[in-house]
Amino acid sequence: MKLSGIQRGWFFGALCCVFLAALAAVLADALLAQWNPGVDLSGLGVGPALSERAQAVLSDTSGTVSATCVLPTESPAALPTGRLLRALAQASRSVAGATLEVAYVDPRVEVAAAAQLMAQGAEGPGVLLRRSGRDVFVPERALLDDEGVYDPAEAEGALVAALARLSRADGVTVGWLTGHGEPRFDGTDPQTGFSGLRRTLENEGFRIRELALDAASPDASIPEDLGTLVIMGPRYPVTAPERALLSDWLDRGGRLFLALPASGDAGLGPLLERWGIHAGTQPRRPVRRTEGGAGLTDELSAEHPVTRELVTHAQLTFVAPRALVTESVPHGIAVTPLVKMRVRSLPDAGVRTNETVSVMIAAERGGTAGSDLAFRPGRVVVAGGTAFAENRYVLNHASANRDLLSNVFRWLTGLSGSGARGGAGVLRVGQDERAWRADFLTVALGVPLVLCAGLWLLSRRRP
């Protein structure tokens, strides 16, 4: 087969174009695998699409709820919050639950009305919800992200949580253990802070307060009004007297959320062993990795209340988690692996192998006796790391880590239902690194080869 000069020029020019397209696809593949982008479409369209959780809360809330939007017109939350309240009011008319009545007050113009609302419970700009003599105020900051921009997911989550709080009594206190090098719950660092976790708990109606265990005192005890205790990655060991105090509290129906530090067990190994849980010694590298080395989880429990609403749609991320193992579970304790993921281990022989391990486990003592209303079973949730609860993942709408944490604390404190928002209108585009590479290498190699074959067939001369 011979090609004329013009045909050769066209052929090699086409090959150069195909090569450049393939190079651009490979570069795009590398960038997308590194950035793992997500696209938020919640602000598009005529009106906001309500999540399944919002519709469920409206169905479970009875009576008439008045919602007064107290926001100045120049507030970035004023217009979209109004649309969201109208969508909630319209949805309330289509379910057999609460009836939402919406009103608007501009505090800059209607000074007298704003002052009256301040006396009724409004603490500034925001939304005041009232039902049967109870008030719940949602401040303007709860409708915005950390940069002061209106956040549709945050706004819906805050308003729906407030509606749920109107139908139940508040007063659940969450203790945050201190004195062992634990991070603060109000840290606002956009990467490593825990203010997103604090906001999640406050939106659910919980109160957070620091707790220092004074085990040396003869009258040392954990306050009776404490619903749940959080131990978040302690750097220094919990002493034996403190451990005994915690163990006795759990035996009497206490609820504990423990996120293990990067290494060691901070003296809590014996306590976990009483619940049939053992922590691995070293963090593991996730197989399916995304931005910043975070790994995508592979399996969620479809039966447990913490994860069953997240099985079909949620994308959860953990960073170098510790493996959790259930061995020699004592009689009367039910242990459930909540979250599993594939990780890489490096055995002594130097052979890299992949294994699926549990990175979050729930345990309950005496759960079968729940029919006795006077009985409060002890509950424990253990996570193989703390990074999954940091702001970089809790405040990231393409991750369902916030929904997972909300469900964890709802289960620990005995609240029914799920705190999962089901996406809140967010399109989750983020794939793991392997998926990006498979998709784009197909485009970079498969399509160019097909084009080259087509060019060769078109340019071929028949004798």
N, C-alpha and C positions, 0 to 999 in steps of 0.2 A: 504494500500500500504506500502510495506516495501522496504527499500533500503539496499543494502549490504554496508559493510564498505568502499569499494573502491568507490562505487557510492556516498555515503554520502560525502566522501572526495572531490570527483570531484565537487559535487553539491555546497558544502559550499565554496570551492575554487573559483568556478565561481561566486558565490554571492559576495565574497570579491572583485573580480576583477570588477564586475558591480558597487559595492558601491564606489570603488576608482575612477572608470571612471566618475560616477555621481558627486563625490566630486570635481574632476578636472574640470568638465564642469561648475559646479556652481562657482568655483573660477575664471575660465576664463570668465564667464559671468560678474562677479563683476568687474574684471579688464577692460574688453572691454567697459562696460557701463561707467566706470570712464574715460578711456582714449579716447574713441570715435575715433579710428584711421582712417586715410585716406591713400590711397596708390597712389603715383604719378607714373604713367606709361609713362609719356611723354618722358622720355629719352630712352625708349626701341624701338626696331624696326630699320629698315633700315634708315628711315628718319622721321622727325617730321610730325605729322598729323596737318594740319592747321585747325584752327577753322573756323566756319561759318562767324564770323566777319571779319577775314582776307580776305576771299574770296569776301565778300561784299565790303570791302574797295578797293580791287584791281579792282573790277568791276566799282566802282564809280570814280576811279582816271583815268584820260585820259593822253595820251602822253607817253613820255619815261622818266623813272626815273632811274638815275644812283645811285647805292649803292656801296660805297667804304668802305670796311672793313679795318680799320686802327688799327690792333691789333697785338702785338708781338706774336710769336708762343708759348711762354710759358704762355700766358694768359689763364686762365681756360675758357674764353669765346671764344677763337679764333676758335677752331675746331667746336663746336656746333653752333656758330653763322654763320659760313660758310655754314653748312648744312641747317640751317634755311633760309638763303638768297637764296640758290639754290632752296629750296622748294618753296619759294615765287616767284622766277623767273620762275620756271616751271609752277606754278599756273597762273602766269600772262599771259602766252602764251595760256592758255586754256579758258580765259575769254575775253570778248570784252571791255577791259579797259586799264589799264596801261601796258606798257612793261618795265620790270625791267631788267636792265643790271648790272651785279655784277663784281666788281674788288677787288683785295686784295693787300694791301700794308703792309709790315712788317716794322714798323718805326725803328727797330734796324738795318735793313739791307739796305732798300731803303731810305736813309736819305733825298736825294734831293726830291723824290716824296712825302715823308711825310711832308717836310717843305712847299712844294707847297700846299698841302691839308690843312695845318695849316693856311696858308694865305687865303684860300678859306672859312674857317669856322670851320674846325676841331679843337676842343679845347683840344685834347689829344687823348688817346686811345678810340676807339669807332667806330661808323658807321656814315659816312657822306652821306646823301641823297640829291640829287639835281634834280630839275625839273623846266624847264622854267625860269632859273635865280634865283630861290629861293632855299635856303639851310635849311636843318634841321639836326642838329647833335644829335645823340644818344650816350651819354657817356658810357664808359664801365661799370660804376657802375649801370646803369639802366638795364644791362643785368644780374646782379648778385643779390643774396639776401644779407641780412644784414651781413652774415658771409663770404661773398666773394666767394660763390659757384655759379656756373652757374645755373640760374633758367629758365627753358624752358618757363614757363608761363609769367614771367616778361619780358623775352627777346622778345617773340612774341608780348606781349602787347605794349612794348615800340616801336618796329619797326612798327607795324601796326598803332599805334597812330601817329607816325611820317609821315607815308604815308598819313594818313588822313589830317594832318596839311598842307601838301604840296598842297592839293587841295582847301584849304580855307585860308582866311586871318587871321593871328594871331592878337592878341591885346586884347583879352578878359581878364579883370582883375577881380579877386575875392578878395574881402576885408574880412579880418578876424578881427572881432570886439575885441577890448581890453579895459581894464580899469574897468572890473567888475569881475576880478578873473577868466577869461577864461583861459583854457590851451593853450599852445603855439602850433602852427601848425607844428613846426619843432622838436618836442620832439621825440627822438629816442628810448625811452624805449620800449623793445620788447613786453611788455604787454599793458601798458597804454598810450604809445605815439601816436602821430597822423602823424608821418612821412610817413606812408603808404598812408594816405589820401592826403598828399601833393604830393607824387609821382604820385598818380592817376591823380590828377588835372594837374600836370606839363606834364605828358604824353599825356594828351588831349589837350595841347597847352595853358592852362590857366596860368596866372601869379598871384601869391598870394602876398598880402602885408597887413601889419597890418593897422588898421584904428581905431583911437580914436575919438569919437564924442565930439566935444567941443560945446555943446549946449548953453553954457553961452555966447558965442560970438554972436553979432548981425548978423554977416555974416555967421553963422554956416550953413553948407550944406554938403551933401554927394557928393563926386566928380562925375562929369558927366560920366567919363570914366569907372566907376565901373559897371561891368556887374551883379555881384551878391554879396550879403553880407552874411557872415556866422556868426551866433551867436551860439557858442558851449558851452553849459552848464555854463552860468555865475553864479558865487556864490554870487554876490552882485547885488542889484536891479538896473535896468535901470531906470533913473529918468524920471519924467513926461516930461520935455523939450526934452530929448533924444527920448522918445517914440513918441512925436509929430513930431519930425524930421523924424523918421523912417516911421511913418504913412503917412506923406506927400510925402515922397520919393516913397513909395509903390503905392500911388494913382497916381503918375506920371509914373508908369510903372516899378518900381523897382522890383528886384527879391531877395527873402530872403530864406535862409535855416536856420532853428532854431532847435537845439537839446536841449531839456529841461533838467534842472538839476535834481538831484535825488529827491529834495523836493522843493516846492514852484514854482512860475513862474517867479522869478527874475524881477517882475514888468511888465512883458510882457503880463499878462492876458488880460487887456483891449485891447491891440493891436490885440491879437488873436481873441477876441470876435467879432471884426469888420469884421473878415473873417469867422465867424461861427464856430470857433474851441474852445473847452474848454478842459483843461487838468485835469486829475484825480489828487487826492491829494496824493496818496501813490503809490509806485512801487508795481507791482504784480509779483507773482512767476509763471513762465511758467509751464505749465503742462508737456509738452514734453521737458525734460531737457537733456543736454549733458554735456560735460566737463566744469568744472568751474561754473556750474549753468546756463549756457546759454540755452536759449529755442529755439526750432525750430518753425518757423512760420508755420501757417496752411493754409493761404489763401492769394493770391496775385490778384490784379486787372488785369484781362485779356484784358482790354480795354485801360488803360492809357499807354502812351509811356514809362513811367519809369519802369513799371513792366511786360508789355505784353511779352517781349522776355525772361523773367525769369520764367514764369509760369510753364513750363513743366519740367524743369531740375534743377532749382536752389534750393539750401539749404541755407536759411538765418537764422541768429541767433541774438537774442536780449537778453540782460541780465536785468532781473527785470525791465521791461519797465513801463512807466506811460501810463495809458489808455487815449486815445484821443476820445472825443465825439463831434459830430457835432449837434449843436442845434441852432435853430433860424437863419438859414443861410440867410444873407441879399440878397435882390434882385440883380441880376446881377453877383453873385459869384457862380462858379461851384466848388463844393467840392467833392473830390474822395478819399475814403479810399484806400490807396495803399497796406498796409501790415496789416494782421490780425493774431492774435494768441490766443490760448486758455490759460487762466491764472486762477490761484486759488485766490479767494477772501475770506476774513475772516470777515463776517458780525458781527454786535454787538451781535447777538444771539449765536455766537460761532459755527455756522454750516458752514462747509467748502463747498463751491460751486464752480463749474467751469463755466466760461463764456468766450465768444469770444469777444475780444476787438480790436479796431484799435490801432496800435502802430506807424503808419506813415500815414500822410494825406497830400494830395496836394490840393491847392486851387488856382483858377485863377479868376481874376476880368475882366469881359468884354471879355471873350474868344470868344464869338459869333461874335465879331466885328473884328476877325482876318483877314477878307478879305480886310480890309482897310490897305494898306501897311504902312501908316503913323501912325497907331495905335499900341502901344506896351502895351499889357495887363500886369497888375501886377500879379506876381506869388509868392506863398509861399509854402514851404514844411516844415512840422513840424514832428519831430521824438520824441517819448516818452522817450528818453534817449540818452546818448552819447557813452556808452560802445560799441555799435555795430560798431562804426567808429574807434575804437582803433586798434592798430597794431596786437593784438592777433587774431583778426578776419579779418581785411582787408588784412593782409599778409598771411592768411591761405588759401591755395588753395582749401581746402575742403569746404570752405564757399564762397558764392556768394555775400557777403557784399560789396566787392570792385566793382563788376559789378553794384550793386544797387546804390552805391554812384556815380559812373561814369554816370549812366543814369539820376540820380537826377540833376546833374549839367549840363548835356547836355540839359535837358528839360528846366531848369531855364534860361540858357543863349540862348536858341532858336536854338541849333544845332539839326539837323535832325538825325534820325537813333539811333541805340542803341550802347552803349559802351560795352555791354556784350560780353565776349569772348567765351561763350558757353562751358566752361570747359577747353579749351586749353590743351586737352590731359590728363586731370586728372581724374582718376577713383575715384568717390566719394563713399566710403564705409561707411562713418559715419552714423549710425542709431541713433535714439533717444533711451533713456534708456528703454522705454517700449518695443521697438522692440527687443533690445538685450535680455531682460529678456524672452520675449515670445519665441524667437528662441532657446535659450540655455536651458530653462527649459523644452522645448519639447524634446530636446536631452537628458537632464539629467534625466527626468522622463519617457517619452514615450518609448524611445529605451530600457532602462534597464528593464522596465516591460515586453516588448515584448520578450527580451532575457530570462528573468526568466520564462515566460510562456513556451517558447520553451524548456528550460532545463527540466522543470517539465514534459512536455509531453514526452520527449525522455527518461527520467529516470523512467517513470511510468511502473509498471509491470502489465501485464494483468493476471487475474486468469486462 
